[in-house]
Amino acid sequence: MKRNRYYLLVLSIVFGLFSCKNESKNDLALNSKNSTENSSIESKVEALLNKMTLEEKVGQMNQYTGFWDVTGPTPKEGNQALKYEHLKKGLVGSMINVTGSKNVRAVQKIAVEESRLGIPLIIGFDVIHGFKTLSPIPLAESASWDMDAIELSAKVAAKEAAASGINWTFAPMVDVSRDARWGRVMEGAGEDAYLGSKIATARVHGFQGADLSSKETIAACAKHFAAYGFAESGKDYNTVDIGTSTLYNVIFPPFIAAKNAGVRTFMNSFNEINGIPATGSAFLQREILKKQWGFDGFIVSDWGSINEMVAHRQAKNGKEATEIAANAGSDMDMESHLYVSELVNLVNEGKVKESVIDDAVRRILRVKFELGLFENPYKYCDEAYEKDVVGSKEINEAVLDVAKKSIVLLKNENNVLPLKKEGQKIALIGALADDKTSPLGNWRIGAEDGTAVSVLEGMQKYKGNTLFFEKGAEFVSGETVFAKELNINVSDKSEFIKATAIAKKADVVVMVLGEHGYQSGEGRSRSSLGLPGVQQELLEAVYKANSNIVLVLNNGRPLAVTWADEHIPAIVEAWQLGTQSGNAIAQVLYGDYNPSGKLPMTFPRSVGQVPIYYNVKSTGRPNMPAPGEVFWSHYSDITNKPLYPFGYGLSYTTFSYTDINVKNVKDNSFEISVTLTNTGNVTGKEVAQLYLKDDYASVTRPVKELKGFELVKLNPNESKTITFLLTENELGFYNNQGDFIVESGDFTVFVGGDSEAELTTKFELK
Ligand code: NOJ
């Protein structure tokens, strides 16, 4: 048992400490500006709060979704009429799903010009990976491991959304998940808390910039607090039951990173966690987030999640759910319509203190002031500016850049890739190859159908080859409308023959297979992880006709493509890459862009291995004691190894790692250096990764954990010494009391191009 070297008792001290250490220029700029502006914002908030009636305060905590065509006739009936009346009475603090500067102006006008105090609305929208012009889905972007590209992607998304009247996005989703069955893995940064924290920071900086009141930035929202990604059996909204160690070491870090990056809002989550619905959890919202972490923005519920506490059977009815949620620190009600109907009574009955309401309203008004909405409520409503910005060249270039960087080369036997640019006959096969909607992914409510560049279109730009195209089989039939189940083709193979015919006459076959954009996302969990429908059979049929295949995967989650890995010479993971999808894929296939992406999530061999992740615990029986032994932690019908490990990805060049050294630079800080060399023939980028193992600890630690990475570009034969710094932040962990501790003892380091890195060294923390 080791001695605690540094036992940091008070969490808030730790967060304070770390937030200073981790502050980037962006944070500092924001903070110094804030320090002068804060006091004036605070006094304005107080002055306004003093003028508000209880009803008006509660109104600020109420959010409605867009409820009628604001440019058309005023709704006269039912729910819609009621919402309209509420808006005029100042009983609505926020609206979502109202887009376009003209429509936003119309609702803002009612709030500002018709309500008693004229408090502007904060207009929210799910700007998840772009607004109208889409970047890759967040999981794909995370595969770039390129924080500048990810920040830029969020920045242009914010610019386009803000130009369309939006002031607030419900992103980034920072839920760690280890379960590829869960449909929402597409929206996150994958399985790792360290990588997830860096990405959370980049995305918050991208959306919010250094000045929230700028016309080009929007408030971000770290969601879903907390542990939504740990739904049992990967089924969306399902129960979450996890221990303290996982909560503190795996779930919380990306939320802390988002908070430290200055995120202005949090969203709670649909799930219960250890018996308490997150929306009604005072521990998560009041104790951890607001008290210990010192978060001074506001928390919005998830859609209807206050009311869902009744279905969870924690609250008997909506009124009780309201009481629990408000007291637990849920500041704004998204679409439960309960705060607006119940909170005033609950205050009058003494069940919710008015100070709870005041605290929530202060937080909401603070963010509205920071956005500059009081100075000019219509600053985001400039139609001419909107026309210039939406779909601009600058935005399309940025999304193309991040799309290329998100592609992961999984296999490239015999250098099938890159394709030759001339004199080749290429057979392009697969319904996804000419699909202009699916690459937009699931979260594309601001975009138009059919606006993605398809792979077919991208490849047609390379005119030196002869290109044949066949779908081989329809993928889905019927409408692909949001919120409807997809009708996947599981039986019609009548067109296979056309596909095999073009394969036979081709030098190389490119097959674009995988998941439709609507097969992942909210409510879209899967119990199998293979190629859906008849696609596996199509792949095998084409393989018989011509085995020289490049398989391009389009998908929103890791897939168990084990047969393909065993048979197909080249595999490219191209996810759902957004508006510029086909251009990015073609440039990679033709070698105009050398892929450098690395997987942010482990790919399983079979769904039975899920949840599968690299930073597992050792267990008491980690290894086979002798050949044929049974009593160790394994499956009897499949290896423990994944299909592709976390951090994995190839390039058109090769890299070597040599000369690992460790230096104790100062107390509790170690520098690990390694030489990285481009050993191939073309210039390429590599994500050098450092994994740390705390050899023995008072609470068991994972077999290894990512604690550093660097994206390095090298010419052929060029070498570079890379240095990683390990400080207490990386060496310590949270114990089961939720305290961050650093223990003395031995540590092992691994450096390499993925989580199975073998170059290793050791050091002792005295
Ligand atoms: C429900 C989702 O869980 C959440 O992430 C999203 O932001 C809201 N709906 C609003 O659309």
Residues whose N, C-alpha, C, O or C-beta is under 5 A from the ligand:
A	BS01	NOJ	D126 F170 D302 W303
